[in-house]
């Protein structure tokens, strides 16, 4: 498919990637100069930032997960306004000029793997404020082609690491956790990827219920607790965790509803034990889902990114459960753990205008590669 934009034939594109994920804590921004073809990606990061949601907006996002149509409609537009203001202010503060394209993931408020997915944050406000084209709504076309719609970051991992990193897993821990598996080059196996289950969403929501604060920084309180192995074993029987790939999930499955269903179990634990056990739930779900691939894909390394990569209990539990793997953060590969996903949506936006399919059928289960995204002109 050919996209008829002046940018389409331009060698280098300065693109801003925006990500507000299932962690629901704020907006991640990555501005990069990107050169891309079907075979190669070259990029230079110009600036990155993390803009927290105002408390009132954050509360409305949380309510929207089970909200009314008027609430979703108003929030869709107000998030778009926030994106436009936040990016414009960031560019002014960092003295970054010349942005030619924006890729925005939007805020996921509902996701049913392979059936439907809804991200809000009306892109028209970005296009109007910055006067450049905006690419958004990246999941829909993959679902229409028979895929799960997520995860999308394996596309970035393929370009960033697929030619020099083999026998490795890239683990991103946001609100949910997802992996990209890069098999050995000689194996001839395709790149794989899927969501493994909970990431930070359960931990953050439960922490806010108990302490009325945003999150347990670096897992310091969870580190004081004792893991309840009996509860953990039971939680790991969840149908999604036990299901085979391809698969994707969200807060609809591992969010407030899950906490409500298990509240009696959680209340039976001391606060620090509760946090420790929820952290182990994230790590053990990752380990359990990786077990079938450790030998067949000759996995030797695990690279972490996302907010959960800073959580001490999660990282220590992963080391315990995946003893055969060397653990490191993506920073050791030259990619910042906090801005990787935002970079990913900048790259996906450039792929769109270049006519490069942004999904990986071996990851999502789609029938074919398809162009991801919808265009809003500036």
Secondary structure, DSSP 4 states (H G I P E B T S, - for coil): -----GGGG-S-EEEEEEEE-TT-SEEEEEEEEEEE-SS-EEEEEEEEEEEEPPHHHHHHHHHHTT--HHHHHHHHHHHHHHHHHHHHHHHHHTT-----EEEEEEEEEEEETTTEEEEES-THHHHHHH-SEEEE--SHHHHHTTS-----THHHHHHHHTTT--SEEEEEESSEEEEEEE--GGG-PPPEEEEEEE-SHHHHHHHHHHHSSS--GGGTTGGGS---HHHHHHHTT-HHHHSPSS----TTTSSHHHHHHTHHHHHTS-HHHHHHHHHHHHHHHHHHHHHHHHTTTT--EEEEESGGGG-HHHHHHHHHH-TTSEEEEGGGGT--TTTHHHHHHHHHHHHHHHT-----HHHH--SS-----EEE--
